């Protein structure tokens, strides 16, 4: 019986780098859409595994503790789906923060106009 690493390497041996990236970005978006990607602290994220539990992703160095990244991604310069999911979540968080700041500034501006009016 083959182990997980052999399966991953066998599956990717016929895949071009472009195809590998496309597959992982698509799966990363699907993973992000589950709503189960969570920031732990700083640049550390918890991203769900398909086998249950979570993988830890460190976006500061773009590394993940999953088998795909360990046995394929690191050597080929291809991020795993967990890294993509965490990066998408980080971007979504930043967008939400910018929106909240813009809304707060608009409210302050409206209050100033009422007071001056």
C-alpha positions as CSV (number, residue, x, y, z in Angstrom):
1,X,0.0,0.0,0.0
2,X,1.4,3.4,-1.0
3,X,1.7,6.2,1.5
4,X,0.3,9.7,1.0
5,X,3.6,11.1,-0.2
6,X,3.9,8.5,-3.0
7,X,0.3,9.3,-4.1
8,X,1.0,13.0,-4.2
9,X,4.2,12.6,-6.1
10,X,2.6,10.2,-8.5
11,X,-0.3,12.5,-9.2
12,X,1.9,15.5,-9.8
13,X,4.6,13.9,-11.9
14,X,2.6,14.3,-15.0
15,X,1.4,17.8,-14.1
16,X,3.0,21.0,-15.4
17,X,3.8,23.7,-12.9
18,X,1.1,25.9,-14.5
19,X,-1.5,23.1,-14.1
20,X,-0.4,22.5,-10.5
21,X,-0.8,26.2,-9.6
22,X,-4.2,26.3,-11.3
23,X,-5.4,23.3,-9.4
24,X,-4.2,24.6,-6.1
25,X,-5.6,28.1,-6.6
26,X,-9.0,26.7,-7.5
27,X,-9.0,24.4,-4.5
28,X,-7.7,27.3,-2.3
29,X,-10.7,29.4,-3.3
30,X,-13.1,26.5,-2.6
31,X,-11.4,26.0,0.8
32,X,-11.7,29.8,1.6
33,X,-15.4,29.6,0.6
34,X,-16.1,27.1,3.4
35,X,-15.7,30.0,5.9
36,X,-13.4,27.8,8.1
37,X,-10.1,29.6,7.4
38,X,-9.0,31.4,10.6
39,X,-6.2,33.7,11.6
40,X,-4.4,32.4,14.6
41,X,-2.0,35.3,15.3
42,X,0.1,37.5,13.1
43,X,0.7,35.6,9.8
44,X,-0.3,32.2,11.2
45,X,-3.5,30.7,9.9
46,X,-5.5,27.5,10.5
47,X,-6.9,26.1,7.2
48,X,-9.1,23.0,7.2
49,X,-7.8,19.7,5.9
50,X,-9.9,17.4,3.7
51,X,-9.2,14.6,6.2
52,X,-10.4,16.5,9.2
53,X,-8.6,18.9,11.5
54,X,-6.5,21.9,10.3
55,X,-3.2,22.6,8.7
56,X,-1.1,25.5,10.0
57,X,0.0,28.0,7.3
58,X,2.6,30.7,7.9
59,X,2.1,33.4,5.3
60,X,5.2,35.3,6.3
61,X,7.3,32.5,4.7
62,X,4.5,31.0,2.6
63,X,4.8,27.5,4.2
64,X,2.3,24.9,5.2
65,X,2.6,21.7,7.2
66,X,0.5,19.6,4.8
67,X,1.9,16.7,2.8
68,X,1.3,18.4,-0.6
69,X,3.5,21.3,0.3
70,X,6.1,19.1,2.2
71,X,6.6,16.6,-0.6
72,X,5.8,18.6,-3.7
73,X,5.3,22.4,-3.3
74,X,8.4,23.3,-1.4
75,X,10.7,21.6,-4.1
76,X,8.7,23.0,-7.1
77,X,8.0,26.5,-5.8
78,X,4.2,25.8,-5.8
79,X,2.0,26.9,-2.9
80,X,-0.6,24.3,-1.7
81,X,-4.3,25.0,-1.5
82,X,-4.0,25.8,2.2
83,X,-1.5,28.7,1.5
84,X,-3.8,30.1,-1.3
85,X,-6.8,29.8,1.0
86,X,-5.0,31.7,3.8
87,X,-3.8,34.4,1.4
88,X,-7.3,34.9,0.1
89,X,-8.6,35.1,3.7
90,X,-5.9,37.7,4.6
91,X,-6.9,39.8,1.5
92,X,-10.6,39.5,2.4
93,X,-9.8,40.7,6.0
94,X,-7.9,43.7,4.7
95,X,-10.7,44.6,2.4
96,X,-13.2,44.4,5.2
97,X,-11.0,46.6,7.4
98,X,-10.7,49.2,4.7
99,X,-14.4,49.2,4.2
100,X,-15.0,49.7,8.0
101,X,-12.6,52.6,8.1
102,X,-14.2,54.2,5.0
103,X,-17.7,53.8,6.6
104,X,-16.4,55.3,9.9
105,X,-14.9,58.3,8.1
106,X,-18.2,58.8,6.2
107,X,-20.2,58.8,9.4
108,X,-17.8,61.3,11.0
109,X,-18.0,63.5,7.9
110,X,-21.8,63.4,8.0
111,X,-21.8,64.3,11.7
112,X,-19.5,67.3,11.1
113,X,-21.8,68.5,8.3
114,X,-24.9,68.3,10.6
115,X,-23.1,70.2,13.3
116,X,-21.9,72.9,10.9
117,X,-25.2,73.1,9.0
